[in-house]
Amino acid sequence: MTTRFRLASGLALLLVFAAALNAQAPASRLVHDTVHSAALEGNKYGDSPNRPVLVYLPPSYASNPTKRYPVVYLLHGFTANEMSWARGSAGFDIGRSTDSLVAAGAVREMIIVMPNALNRVRGSFYVNSSSAGGWDDFISAELVSYIDAKYRTLSAPRSRGIAGHSMGGFGTFYLAMRHAGDVYSAAYALSACCTYFRMSTDPVAAAGWGLIEDLTSLDDAKRLPFGASADLALAAAFTPNPNRPPLFVDFPLERRDGQWQQMDAVMARWMEHFPLLMVPRSADRLKRLAGLAFDVGTRDELVPPSQLAVMDTALTRAGVPHTFETYDGTHTSRIGERIITKVLPFFSRTLAFGSSPTSGRHNQ
């Protein structure tokens, strides 16, 4: 598809969206729910296992009590929470935007589930961790089961998708690689971070690890700058050590005789979680997806576009069908627009909207 055609298509959809803002349509609902997670009980950071979840129910949900809907699980980024989708940058509102697209006939109705994965180290990365808790299990097992039991979903994997931005984009790749075909059938990662990077022992590059290493309590981690805070959260996800207080992590870099050295055994555990390096062992599972797409802004200040271009190459070499796009934007400048013009239409095309057997009670 040519860039000119993509731009024209995106502009046309935005115009349709704008025109639909004033259209009269049945009201959707944004439900504030709470889900208890056994997988998060007893985590070392004292984070509550009772997780807030924001659920978008489409306009016909109340008026058509026999209708069931596909579900998209939408994962937020580092330091954010589920409400970032309802009051995001530039006034983006998932409910209002989705309603307008539905009213304009640009997307089909679906349920959108937005869990809170903000923890004491500012982000879970959606990974099972012996220190931070079982975030993969919470999202892909407990939350899915809860939503299918409580709401009128199409409960087959073919009607279930996953998407996310930044840390949520990482989570999209990671969870799709572990659960494609069994839980999810489509995935869209926006500006996915941490697909792969090398650890530098240069004193300037490693300075953040010095700040982390000097912490004497977990509460002091609140004062870390963004980069060091992200490194600590990644360590909590990738290399937890519940027997190493106060941070309960193993460091990939440590100072020895005044010099930074890479801890090879620890770094090997980090590398097990990088989506780029997971491609060879996950390719057959990813091929079970009905759709896989990801994108990044060409001016992204946090995620190098070249990093995702390498991901694109690796997936192509592995024979995994997918779509990769770049666009003129920073890490966050056009995420709301991408949700409107790309993500929701992608799931409207890709998920199954037919009938599906469901178990459990449906109270809402």
QUIJOBEL-V211878 format. One record per residue. N is the residue number from 1. RES is the residue in one small letter. PSI is psi in whole degrees, -180 to 180 (* if undefined). OMEGA is omega in whole degrees, -180 to 180 (* if undefined). Layout:
N;RES;PSI;OMEGA, N;RES;PSI;OMEGA
This chain:
1;m;132;-177, 2;t;155;178, 3;t;-40;-179, 4;r;-41;180, 5;f;-40;179, 6;r;-44;179, 7;l;-43;180, 8;a;-41;180, 9;s;-43;179, 10;g;-41;178, 11;l;-42;180, 12;a;-42;-180, 13;l;-37;177, 14;l;-38;178, 15;l;-41;176, 16;v;-43;180, 17;f;-46;-179, 18;a;-40;180, 19;a;-32;-177, 20;a;-13;-178, 21;l;-31;-178, 22;n;-1;-178, 23;a;146;175, 24;q;131;-178, 25;a;156;175, 26;p;149;-175, 27;a;135;170, 28;s;-180;177, 29;r;140;167, 30;l;110;-175, 31;v;128;174, 32;h;109;-176, 33;d;169;176, 34;t;132;-178, 35;v;126;177, 36;h;133;-179, 37;s;115;173, 38;a;-30;-178, 39;a;-19;-179, 40;l;-4;179, 41;e;140;174, 42;g;15;179, 43;n;154;-173, 44;k;-14;-177, 45;y;0;178, 46;g;19;178, 47;d;140;-178, 48;s;136;173, 49;p;-4;176, 50;n;104;-168, 51;r;128;173, 52;p;141;178, 53;v;131;176, 54;l;128;-176, 55;v;121;174, 56;y;121;176, 57;l;127;-171, 58;p;169;-173, 59;p;-37;-176, 60;s;0;-174, 61;y;-44;-178, 62;a;-34;-174, 63;s;-17;-178, 64;n;81;-170, 65;p;-4;177, 66;t;-6;-176, 67;k;140;177, 68;r;158;-169, 69;y;148;168, 70;p;163;-178, 71;v;135;172, 72;v;126;175, 73;y;120;-172, 74;l;116;-171, 75;l;131;-178, 76;h;172;-178, 77;g;-180;-179, 78;f;137;-178, 79;t;-6;-179, 80;a;-174;175, 81;n;-175;-174, 82;e;-27;-178, 83;m;-11;177, 84;s;-22;178, 85;w;-19;-179, 86;a;-22;177, 87;r;57;-176, 88;g;-173;-179, 89;s;151;180, 90;a;25;176, 91;g;16;-179, 92;f;135;-179, 93;d;114;-175, 94;i;-37;-179, 95;g;-52;-179, 96;r;-42;-179, 97;s;-46;-179, 98;t;-41;177, 99;d;-44;-178, 100;s;-39;178, 101;l;-41;178, 102;v;-45;-179, 103;a;-33;-180, 104;a;-5;-178, 105;g;16;-178, 106;a;-26;175, 107;v;158;176, 108;r;161;-176, 109;e;139;177, 110;m;159;172, 111;i;139;177, 112;i;126;-176, 113;v;124;-175, 114;m;96;-178, 115;p;158;175, 116;n;117;179, 117;a;24;175, 118;l;126;180, 119;n;-170;-172, 120;r;-21;174, 121;v;19;168, 122;r;4;176, 123;g;135;-174, 124;s;-23;-172, 125;f;12;171, 126;y;33;-176, 127;v;145;172, 128;n;128;-176, 129;s;135;179, 130;s;-13;176, 131;s;-49;-174, 132;a;-16;-180, 133;g;172;-174, 134;g;74;-175, 135;w;-35;174, 136;d;-48;-180, 137;d;-39;179, 138;f;-50;-176, 139;i;-52;-168, 140;s;-11;179, 141;a;-65;-173, 142;e;-48;-178, 143;l;-44;179, 144;v;-45;180, 145;s;-41;180, 146;y;-48;-178, 147;i;-42;179, 148;d;-32;-179, 149;a;-32;-173, 150;k;-33;-174, 151;y;162;-176, 152;r;81;-179, 153;t;160;161, 154;l;107;-163, 155;s;-2;179, 156;a;148;177, 157;p;-31;-178, 158;r;-17;-180, 159;s;22;-176, 160;r;129;180, 161;g;167;179, 162;i;139;180, 163;a;164;177, 164;g;166;-178, 165;h;135;175, 166;s;-113;173, 167;m;-38;176, 168;g;-30;174, 169;g;-41;172, 170;f;-48;180, 171;g;-35;178, 172;t;-50;177, 173;f;-50;-173, 174;y;-47;-178, 175;l;-34;176, 176;a;-40;180, 177;m;-25;-180, 178;r;-23;-170, 179;h;11;179, 180;a;134;179, 181;g;-35;179, 182;d;-36;-180, 183;v;-47;-175, 184;y;148;176, 185;s;-4;179, 186;a;148;-177, 187;a;139;177, 188;y;116;-179, 189;a;123;178, 190;l;123;174, 191;s;49;-174, 192;a;126;178, 193;c;165;162, 194;c;26;176, 195;t;-29;174, 196;y;140;169, 197;f;160;178, 198;r;145;179, 199;m;129;-179, 200;s;139;175, 201;t;6;175, 202;d;135;-175, 203;p;-37;179, 204;v;-46;-179, 205;a;-31;-176, 206;a;4;-175, 207;a;-35;179, 208;g;-37;179, 209;w;-30;174, 210;g;-41;177, 211;l;-41;179, 212;i;-45;-177, 213;e;-29;-177, 214;d;-6;-179, 215;l;138;178, 216;t;-7;176, 217;s;158;179, 218;l;-32;179, 219;d;-32;179, 220;d;-19;-180, 221;a;-20;179, 222;k;-24;-176, 223;r;1;179, 224;l;144;171, 225;p;166;-171, 226;f;-50;-176, 227;g;-45;179, 228;a;-37;177, 229;s;-42;178, 230;a;-39;178, 231;d;-41;178, 232;l;-43;179, 233;a;-39;178, 234;l;-41;178, 235;a;-39;178, 236;a;-33;179, 237;a;-44;-170, 238;f;-39;-176, 239;t;61;178, 240;p;150;173, 241;n;93;-176, 242;p;-10;180, 243;n;16;-178, 244;r;74;177, 245;p;160;6, 246;p;-7;-175, 247;l;-20;176, 248;f;41;178, 249;v;159;166, 250;d;138;-176, 251;f;137;175, 252;p;-21;175, 253;l;140;175, 254;e;151;179, 255;r;127;176, 256;r;118;-179, 257;d;40;176, 258;g;0;-179, 259;q;144;177, 260;w;133;178, 261;q;143;176, 262;q;132;175, 263;m;100;-169, 264;d;-41;-179, 265;a;-37;178, 266;v;-44;-179, 267;m;-33;178, 268;a;-35;177, 269;r;-37;174, 270;w;-47;-174, 271;m;-24;177, 272;e;-20;-176, 273;h;-8;-178, 274;f;121;-179, 275;p;-37;180, 276;l;-43;-178, 277;l;-13;176, 278;m;-13;-175, 279;v;-50;-177, 280;p;-42;-177, 281;r;-9;-179, 282;s;-2;-172, 283;a;-46;-178, 284;d;-37;178, 285;r;-44;180, 286;l;-29;179, 287;k;-13;177, 288;r;-11;179, 289;l;143;172, 290;a;-19;178, 291;g;140;176, 292;l;125;-180, 293;a;151;175, 294;f;158;-177, 295;d;171;178, 296;v;147;176, 297;g;143;-178, 298;t;-16;178, 299;r;24;-180, 300;d;122;-177, 301;e;-10;-179, 302;l;-34;-178, 303;v;109;179, 304;p;127;177, 305;p;-31;179, 306;s;-29;179, 307;q;-41;179, 308;l;-24;173, 309;a;-37;176, 310;v;-38;176, 311;m;-42;177, 312;d;-46;180, 313;t;-43;-179, 314;a;-41;179, 315;l;-39;178, 316;t;-46;180, 317;r;-31;180, 318;a;-3;179, 319;g;25;-180, 320;v;115;178, 321;p;136;-179, 322;h;170;174, 323;t;132;177, 324;f;131;180, 325;e;147;166, 326;t;158;-179, 327;y;163;-180, 328;d;106;-178, 329;g;166;176, 330;t;-165;-177, 331;h;-31;-175, 332;t;-6;-167, 333;s;-26;-174, 334;r;25;-176, 335;i;-43;177, 336;g;-43;178, 337;e;-40;-180, 338;r;-37;175, 339;i;-43;-177, 340;i;-48;-171, 341;t;-19;-174, 342;k;-56;-168, 343;v;-55;-178, 344;l;-43;174, 345;p;-36;177, 346;f;-48;-180, 347;f;-32;177, 348;s;-34;178, 349;r;-32;-164, 350;t;-37;-177, 351;l;156;176, 352;a;129;-179, 353;f;10;180, 354;g;-178;-178, 355;s;152;179, 356;s;137;177, 357;p;142;-179, 358;t;148;177, 359;s;163;177, 360;g;173;179, 361;r;149;178, 362;h;105;-171, 363;n;-14;-175, 364;q;*;*
